[in-house]
Amino acid sequence: MTDTNTEQAIDLDSTDLFDIQRTMRAMRRLKPDPVPDELITKILEAGLCAPNGGNAQKWRFLVVKDAAIKKSVQPYYKRAYDEVQKPRHDAQAPKEPGPALDQHHRNEAAIEYLTDHFHEAPVWIVACAEGANSASAATGASVFPAVQNMLLAARALGLGATLTARHVTFREEVEKLLGLPDNVGSFAILPIGYPVGKFGPTRRTPVSDVAFLDSFDQPWPG
Ligand SMILES: Cc1cc2nc3c(=O)[nH]c(=O)nc-3n(C[C@H](O)[C@H](O)[C@H](O)COP(=O)(O)O)c2cc1C
């Protein structure tokens, strides 16, 4: 994995879409300071601009600010980490000491931090869908474009956020605590707040490793 942005100077205050995309990484350390409702409205409005199947707009968004509700959900988010995600991540960790292992430890520390402080984010947006098969993959395909729009909007407003979906390990319990109606399923929880650290470049493999021209034998030359 390389940092695809190191060659380019990044202006962290830029609101150019491409700069926003390049610096919209998961911001897992958040301040508890309140986020004005107007900004949450702007984020929701950005979400509603997203493509969705048949323009049916079956998405529903639960904004959670209530500390007691967030606190009741966090133990399930942590259990999913302890029981499912951490063992998987440990198994995938680089075996040799070096930069890749150091990066793995840094990443895991940030994931653990968010896990322990999940409920302390001042605002959550729970991205949901209404409908009979509300938890199906096909329905999710109509919710995640809105999620991405909201993450970009948060970044553009100087707010940190992370796409999280780990709660689905305990979907039934979490949805009950969130008080979702029976015909509404949840897909993601976005903890949002002012970031503790700075926005920075995303780390991704180069385009030529994952994009091809006309056949998979030929990497995209760009
Ligand atoms: C479907 C999905 C579910 C995710 N769930 C979680 C999660 O539960 N907790 C978390 O900390 N990050 C979660 N992430 C964020 C990814 O770990 C993150 O985007 C990836 O490691 C790349 O890091 P970056 O966005 O900081 O560049 C999720 C991302 C996706 C797409």
The ligand as an ORCA input file, in Angstrom:
! r2SCAN-3c Opt
* xyz 0 1
  C     -18.760     -1.171      4.933
  C     -17.755     -0.512      5.856
  C     -17.827     -0.738      7.213
  C     -16.913     -0.140      8.076
  N     -17.038     -0.339      9.422
  C     -16.174      0.242     10.268
  C     -16.341      0.099     11.677
  O     -17.276     -0.536     12.166
  N     -15.453      0.720     12.485
  C     -14.423      1.486     11.997
  O     -13.657      2.040     12.797
  N     -14.245      1.661     10.659
  C     -15.101      1.068      9.786
  N     -14.968      1.264      8.433
  C     -13.918      2.192      7.926
  C     -12.747      1.475      7.254
  O     -12.033      0.732      8.209
  C     -11.837      2.529      6.583
  O     -12.554      3.237      5.617
  C     -10.619      1.896      5.906
  O      -9.818      1.259      6.865
  C      -9.779      2.932      5.171
  O      -9.324      3.895      6.083
  P      -9.464      5.454      5.754
  O     -10.905      5.668      5.401
  O      -9.045      6.129      7.036
  O      -8.562      5.766      4.630
  C     -15.884      0.685      7.557
  C     -15.828      0.931      6.169
  C     -16.756      0.349      5.342
  C     -16.703      0.643      3.858
*
